[in-house]
Amino acid sequence: MRVLAVLVWAPLVLIVATILGAVGALASQLPLASLAEALASDETRFAVAMSLRSSLTALALALALGVPSAWLLARRRFPGKPVVETILDLPMVTPPLVAGIGLLFLLGREAPVGGALSAMGLELLFSPAGVILAQTYIATSVIVRSARAAFGAVDPGFAANAATLGIPPFWAFLLVEVPMAGRALLAAAVLGWARALGEFGATLMVAGATRMQTETLPMAVFLNIASGRTDIAIACALILLALAFALLLAIRLLTAERDDSLREDADVRFAA
Amino acid sequence: MSGLRLEGVANAVLAPLDLTVRPGEAVAVLGPSGAGKSTLLKIVAGLLPHRGRVLLDGGELTWLPPHRRGIGYMSQDLHLFPHLSVANNLHLPLVFRGLDRAARAARVAETLALCAIDHRASRRPASLSGGERQRAALARALVCRPRLLLLDEPFANLDHATRGALWREVDALRRRLGITALIVTHDPAEAAALADRSVRIADGTLTERTAPSCSPSMTTPCCAC
């Protein structure tokens, strides 16, 4: 019994200790006064504002694109659906750098799409818009996958019943299916936002690494490590870690409450 | 007023069938599991594609989407919206009927009282007993005062005592409101209690039967079908 306890506890302790060790080592690199100074610097404040602005915009776009797509995938059958689903999963498994190179070639002025956008006066590359594009690209994939599972867990009989009650399909989606999938959709949104906040590789390719222009928090870490300003790099890294922890905790609480409510429902069902 | 008429209705499960339900009449559709009973109801509700024609009170429903058919449908799983209270389950469909807030509130209160579930108006469906959920689902199916009521194994998950009480109440309520009804059940006693006559589906084929002979007060199966 004692051997088993050691066998299961030791790896867990080792993993947690390694993660905490890395975070602690990062935090201990700067005295508190220097950390406060770095946190208050113009560059750090720009990176925080840029990251929040771009990631929230990307989240809104990803939700607008991803939620209807997820509903369609969960509710409808159509030719080539497995291929479409596989394509939608690609951004999650390909390195963001690869996705970024693809977007770069797609939207470059020499390419048909990029040329057309450029003719309309839309310059997405190497601009803050490029940051949003890269973050949206990555976050959408996460949201489609999570929201699809959320809608898949809602019995389509509810929407059918809503229809027989005279509720038009769009309103049944909005007033019945979305609230029923609500907590899981919220968790999907938080996960998508976390991915957008931490996005680096695709942003580097699409928006470039320009100080005080396309400088998100991950970009600030990269730029300042490369230029030897470790104080700002560490400050931005710690902000990213704090945000990631808060978002992961939010997801955990959201899904845990959902599990509890499902258990309660099951209890009532069995008691009835 | 000419009630419900099905002309040559068929799909992959059902052989072409004709059926007429007179205005204010309740017809039970009996048959074993998998015979196509629920499929027939879903076709009438507009939830499944089919061949043939569906007419209600002389008007053709065949091409109308479900939300424009004016039919009340109570499925076996009830599908009460779990995020809404019982009262709001009834309010929601009325929003799309163009009734103002006061008229909606009055209709909801009246329907909840009719179905004897007004004392649970503010509760969520998950906190109701099995019988209360059936009453809430029935109230929701009736709140828009449908021309036709479709009941799919409406009380299948209840104990005998609760079912017997609900059968009598629902039959009285339907007659009082003068609603035409098509009721799917595999239980002849339920058919006898709720319907004026019954038809039988077996292997996707419909056969007419005589009026149910069981007493409406019966709570257990009384005849073999």
Interface residues (C-beta under 8 A of the other chain):
Chain A: D155 G157 F158 A160 N161 A162 A163 T164 L165 G166 I167 P168 P169 W171 A172 L175 V176 P179 M180 G182 E264 D265 V268 A272
Chain B: A45 G46 L47 P65 P66 H67 R68 R69 G70 I71 G72 Y73 S75 D77 H79 F81 P82 H83 L92 P93 F96 R97 A126 S127 S129 G130 R133 R140 A141 C144 L150
